[in-house]
Amino acid sequence: MATVAHDTIDSTADAAGDAPRTDFADHQRTYEAFLRLSKWTILLIVLLLFGMLIFLV
């Protein structure tokens, strides 16, 4: 069987065998950053297309 490389995040189970708890605050910050990046990317693309409509047609 092939070996699988795991992330460097500590993913060991706790004493009860449950999966580790996630850091919700870090998850929330990451999600909000993703939404901001998505919003600005879409806005930039719309502006680029609008500029192409005006100056190239």
LINMOCOR-V625868 format. One record per pair of residues at least 24 apart in sequence whose ideal C-beta (glycine too) atoms are under 10 Angstrom apart, sorted by sequence separation. I is the first residue (numbers start at 1). J is the second residue. D is the distance in whole Angstrom. If there is no record, write none. Layout:
BEGIN
I&J&D, I&J&D
END
This chain:
BEGIN
none
END
